[in-house]
Amino acid sequence: MSRRWIQNPNRCADEYLDGIEDFIEFAHRHNPGATRIRCPCRRCNNTLFESIETVGFHLVRNGMIETYSIWNLHGEQVDHASSSNAPRVDNVEPIVDPNDQVMGII
């Protein structure tokens, strides 16, 4: 499912409520036996641990952090190789201390 629902300002919309349900199922599936998970609502900001039921309530009341589209704090694996926009550098010049260069001149 697309996570476009996270940016939906209408937290009563079916798309948003279905998205919360998908998130709760995902978090429960990837954290078996956990009674509390990080709450990704705008107020808790993934810093507070709440019951899964409370997290669902917070997401409706407060909305989800709009940038939290990769749920890595809830068990989603991140493919660092494909998610990085930085170019790969194979040939790296050694770091030269400028003081060493000056000492050779004097």
Rosetta constraint file for C-alpha pairs under 8 A:
AtomPair CA 3 CA 19 HARMONIC 7.19 0.50
AtomPair CA 3 CA 69 HARMONIC 6.49 0.50
AtomPair CA 4 CA 8 HARMONIC 7.14 0.50
AtomPair CA 5 CA 15 HARMONIC 5.91 0.50
AtomPair CA 5 CA 16 HARMONIC 5.03 0.50
AtomPair CA 5 CA 19 HARMONIC 6.11 0.50
AtomPair CA 6 CA 16 HARMONIC 6.87 0.50
AtomPair CA 6 CA 19 HARMONIC 7.50 0.50
AtomPair CA 6 CA 63 HARMONIC 7.80 0.50
AtomPair CA 6 CA 64 HARMONIC 6.21 0.50
AtomPair CA 6 CA 65 HARMONIC 7.60 0.50
AtomPair CA 6 CA 66 HARMONIC 5.79 0.50
AtomPair CA 6 CA 69 HARMONIC 7.65 0.50
AtomPair CA 7 CA 66 HARMONIC 5.70 0.50
AtomPair CA 8 CA 16 HARMONIC 6.58 0.50
AtomPair CA 10 CA 16 HARMONIC 7.28 0.50
AtomPair CA 11 CA 16 HARMONIC 5.65 0.50
AtomPair CA 11 CA 17 HARMONIC 6.88 0.50
AtomPair CA 11 CA 60 HARMONIC 5.85 0.50
AtomPair CA 11 CA 61 HARMONIC 7.77 0.50
AtomPair CA 11 CA 63 HARMONIC 6.97 0.50
AtomPair CA 12 CA 16 HARMONIC 6.73 0.50
AtomPair CA 12 CA 17 HARMONIC 6.57 0.50
AtomPair CA 12 CA 60 HARMONIC 7.56 0.50
AtomPair CA 13 CA 17 HARMONIC 6.29 0.50
AtomPair CA 14 CA 18 HARMONIC 5.86 0.50
AtomPair CA 15 CA 19 HARMONIC 6.09 0.50
AtomPair CA 16 CA 20 HARMONIC 6.31 0.50
AtomPair CA 17 CA 21 HARMONIC 6.33 0.50
AtomPair CA 17 CA 60 HARMONIC 7.54 0.50
AtomPair CA 18 CA 22 HARMONIC 6.22 0.50
AtomPair CA 19 CA 23 HARMONIC 6.11 0.50
AtomPair CA 20 CA 24 HARMONIC 6.10 0.50
AtomPair CA 20 CA 56 HARMONIC 6.62 0.50
AtomPair CA 20 CA 59 HARMONIC 7.06 0.50
AtomPair CA 20 CA 60 HARMONIC 7.91 0.50
AtomPair CA 21 CA 25 HARMONIC 6.19 0.50
AtomPair CA 21 CA 56 HARMONIC 7.75 0.50
AtomPair CA 22 CA 26 HARMONIC 6.06 0.50
AtomPair CA 23 CA 27 HARMONIC 6.06 0.50
AtomPair CA 24 CA 28 HARMONIC 6.02 0.50
AtomPair CA 24 CA 52 HARMONIC 7.00 0.50
AtomPair CA 24 CA 56 HARMONIC 6.93 0.50
AtomPair CA 25 CA 29 HARMONIC 5.99 0.50
AtomPair CA 26 CA 30 HARMONIC 6.12 0.50
AtomPair CA 26 CA 74 HARMONIC 7.89 0.50
AtomPair CA 27 CA 31 HARMONIC 5.92 0.50
AtomPair CA 27 CA 37 HARMONIC 7.75 0.50
AtomPair CA 27 CA 74 HARMONIC 5.40 0.50
AtomPair CA 27 CA 75 HARMONIC 6.97 0.50
AtomPair CA 28 CA 32 HARMONIC 5.92 0.50
AtomPair CA 28 CA 34 HARMONIC 7.50 0.50
AtomPair CA 28 CA 52 HARMONIC 7.78 0.50
AtomPair CA 30 CA 74 HARMONIC 6.73 0.50
AtomPair CA 30 CA 75 HARMONIC 5.27 0.50
AtomPair CA 30 CA 76 HARMONIC 7.74 0.50
AtomPair CA 31 CA 74 HARMONIC 7.14 0.50
AtomPair CA 31 CA 75 HARMONIC 6.98 0.50
AtomPair CA 35 CA 51 HARMONIC 5.79 0.50
AtomPair CA 35 CA 52 HARMONIC 6.92 0.50
AtomPair CA 36 CA 49 HARMONIC 5.60 0.50
AtomPair CA 36 CA 50 HARMONIC 4.87 0.50
AtomPair CA 36 CA 51 HARMONIC 4.29 0.50
AtomPair CA 36 CA 52 HARMONIC 6.04 0.50
AtomPair CA 37 CA 49 HARMONIC 4.97 0.50
AtomPair CA 37 CA 50 HARMONIC 5.57 0.50
AtomPair CA 37 CA 51 HARMONIC 6.34 0.50
AtomPair CA 37 CA 52 HARMONIC 6.44 0.50
AtomPair CA 37 CA 55 HARMONIC 7.84 0.50
AtomPair CA 37 CA 74 HARMONIC 7.55 0.50
AtomPair CA 38 CA 46 HARMONIC 5.04 0.50
AtomPair CA 38 CA 47 HARMONIC 6.36 0.50
AtomPair CA 38 CA 48 HARMONIC 5.58 0.50
AtomPair CA 38 CA 49 HARMONIC 4.32 0.50
AtomPair CA 38 CA 50 HARMONIC 6.29 0.50
AtomPair CA 38 CA 55 HARMONIC 7.95 0.50
AtomPair CA 38 CA 73 HARMONIC 7.39 0.50
AtomPair CA 38 CA 74 HARMONIC 7.43 0.50
AtomPair CA 39 CA 44 HARMONIC 5.84 0.50
AtomPair CA 39 CA 45 HARMONIC 6.64 0.50
AtomPair CA 39 CA 46 HARMONIC 4.88 0.50
AtomPair CA 39 CA 47 HARMONIC 6.99 0.50
AtomPair CA 39 CA 48 HARMONIC 5.90 0.50
AtomPair CA 39 CA 49 HARMONIC 5.88 0.50
AtomPair CA 39 CA 50 HARMONIC 6.13 0.50
AtomPair CA 39 CA 55 HARMONIC 5.40 0.50
AtomPair CA 39 CA 58 HARMONIC 7.73 0.50
AtomPair CA 40 CA 44 HARMONIC 6.35 0.50
AtomPair CA 40 CA 45 HARMONIC 5.19 0.50
AtomPair CA 40 CA 46 HARMONIC 4.53 0.50
AtomPair CA 40 CA 47 HARMONIC 7.99 0.50
AtomPair CA 40 CA 55 HARMONIC 7.59 0.50
AtomPair CA 40 CA 59 HARMONIC 7.44 0.50
AtomPair CA 40 CA 64 HARMONIC 5.72 0.50
AtomPair CA 40 CA 65 HARMONIC 6.01 0.50
AtomPair CA 40 CA 68 HARMONIC 7.58 0.50
AtomPair CA 41 CA 45 HARMONIC 5.62 0.50
AtomPair CA 41 CA 46 HARMONIC 7.08 0.50
AtomPair CA 41 CA 55 HARMONIC 7.48 0.50
AtomPair CA 41 CA 58 HARMONIC 5.98 0.50
AtomPair CA 41 CA 59 HARMONIC 5.22 0.50
AtomPair CA 41 CA 62 HARMONIC 5.87 0.50
AtomPair CA 41 CA 63 HARMONIC 5.46 0.50
AtomPair CA 41 CA 64 HARMONIC 4.23 0.50
AtomPair CA 41 CA 65 HARMONIC 5.58 0.50
AtomPair CA 42 CA 62 HARMONIC 5.85 0.50
AtomPair CA 42 CA 63 HARMONIC 5.88 0.50
AtomPair CA 42 CA 64 HARMONIC 5.45 0.50
AtomPair CA 42 CA 65 HARMONIC 4.89 0.50
AtomPair CA 43 CA 62 HARMONIC 6.51 0.50
AtomPair CA 44 CA 48 HARMONIC 5.59 0.50
AtomPair CA 45 CA 65 HARMONIC 6.73 0.50
AtomPair CA 46 CA 73 HARMONIC 7.89 0.50
AtomPair CA 50 CA 54 HARMONIC 6.01 0.50
AtomPair CA 50 CA 55 HARMONIC 6.07 0.50
AtomPair CA 51 CA 55 HARMONIC 6.23 0.50
AtomPair CA 52 CA 56 HARMONIC 6.39 0.50
AtomPair CA 53 CA 57 HARMONIC 6.43 0.50
AtomPair CA 54 CA 58 HARMONIC 6.05 0.50
AtomPair CA 55 CA 59 HARMONIC 6.13 0.50
AtomPair CA 56 CA 60 HARMONIC 6.53 0.50
AtomPair CA 57 CA 61 HARMONIC 6.18 0.50
AtomPair CA 58 CA 62 HARMONIC 5.46 0.50
AtomPair CA 58 CA 63 HARMONIC 7.03 0.50
AtomPair CA 59 CA 63 HARMONIC 4.60 0.50
AtomPair CA 59 CA 64 HARMONIC 5.44 0.50
AtomPair CA 64 CA 68 HARMONIC 7.51 0.50
AtomPair CA 70 CA 76 HARMONIC 6.84 0.50
AtomPair CA 70 CA 78 HARMONIC 7.60 0.50
AtomPair CA 71 CA 75 HARMONIC 6.61 0.50
AtomPair CA 71 CA 76 HARMONIC 5.19 0.50
AtomPair CA 72 CA 76 HARMONIC 4.45 0.50
AtomPair CA 72 CA 77 HARMONIC 6.03 0.50
AtomPair CA 72 CA 78 HARMONIC 6.72 0.50
AtomPair CA 78 CA 83 HARMONIC 7.64 0.50
AtomPair CA 79 CA 83 HARMONIC 6.07 0.50
AtomPair CA 80 CA 84 HARMONIC 6.01 0.50
AtomPair CA 96 CA 100 HARMONIC 7.71 0.50
AtomPair CA 97 CA 101 HARMONIC 6.96 0.50
AtomPair CA 98 CA 102 HARMONIC 6.38 0.50
AtomPair CA 99 CA 103 HARMONIC 6.17 0.50
AtomPair CA 100 CA 104 HARMONIC 6.52 0.50
AtomPair CA 101 CA 105 HARMONIC 6.81 0.50
AtomPair CA 102 CA 106 HARMONIC 6.57 0.50
